[in-house]
Amino acid sequence: MNSKGLVELIVLNLGKDRKVLNDQTFAIMVLMALFTTFMTTPLVLAAYKRKARKSDYKYRTIERKNA
């Protein structure tokens, strides 16, 4: 988990301790925080790979030039 997800869980715990959130709402919010935290990396990697496949990069340096 990254620090954003950790801070979110701390805020949710404070809300539950101060009786702002009931148990059901707290559980739903924690599950959503965990889901969004764990799904961020695969989604970013999928978007990055898709973009990398579209660009046809050719070697443009002198060292790679064909004789």
C-alpha positions as CSV (number, residue, x, y, z in Angstrom):
1,M,0.0,0.0,0.0
2,N,1.1,3.5,-0.6
3,S,1.0,6.4,1.9
4,K,-2.3,7.7,0.4
5,G,-4.1,4.5,1.3
6,L,-2.5,4.4,4.8
7,V,-3.7,8.0,5.5
8,E,-7.1,7.2,4.3
9,L,-7.3,4.2,6.7
10,I,-6.2,6.4,9.6
11,V,-8.9,9.0,8.8
12,L,-11.5,6.2,8.6
13,N,-10.4,4.9,12.0
14,L,-10.7,8.3,13.5
15,G,-14.2,8.7,12.1
16,K,-15.2,5.3,13.5
17,D,-13.7,6.2,17.0
18,R,-15.6,9.5,17.1
19,K,-18.9,7.7,16.1
20,V,-19.2,9.5,12.8
21,L,-19.2,6.3,10.8
22,N,-21.2,3.2,11.8
23,D,-19.7,-0.3,11.4
24,Q,-21.3,-1.0,8.0
25,T,-20.1,2.3,6.4
26,F,-16.7,1.9,7.9
27,A,-16.3,-1.6,6.4
28,I,-17.5,-0.5,3.0
29,M,-15.1,2.5,3.0
30,V,-12.1,0.3,4.1
31,L,-12.8,-2.2,1.4
32,M,-13.0,0.6,-1.2
33,A,-9.8,2.1,0.0
34,L,-8.0,-1.2,-0.2
35,F,-9.5,-2.0,-3.7
36,T,-8.5,1.4,-5.2
37,T,-5.0,1.2,-3.6
38,F,-4.3,-2.3,-4.9
39,M,-5.8,-1.7,-8.4
40,T,-3.8,1.5,-9.1
41,T,-0.6,-0.3,-10.1
42,P,-2.1,-2.8,-12.5
43,L,-4.2,-0.2,-14.2
44,V,-1.3,2.2,-14.7
45,L,1.0,-0.6,-16.0
46,A,-1.7,-1.6,-18.5
47,A,-2.2,2.0,-19.7
48,Y,1.6,2.4,-20.0
49,K,2.1,-0.8,-22.0
50,R,-0.7,0.1,-24.4
51,K,0.9,3.4,-25.1
52,A,4.4,1.9,-25.5
53,R,3.1,-0.6,-28.1
54,K,1.6,2.1,-30.3
55,S,4.8,4.0,-30.8
56,D,7.1,2.6,-33.3
57,Y,10.5,3.7,-31.9
58,K,13.4,3.1,-34.2
59,Y,17.0,3.4,-33.1
60,R,18.2,6.8,-34.0
61,T,21.7,6.9,-32.8
62,I,24.9,6.7,-34.8
63,E,26.0,3.6,-32.9
64,R,23.0,1.6,-34.2
65,K,23.1,2.8,-37.8
66,N,23.3,0.0,-40.3
67,A,26.4,-0.1,-42.5
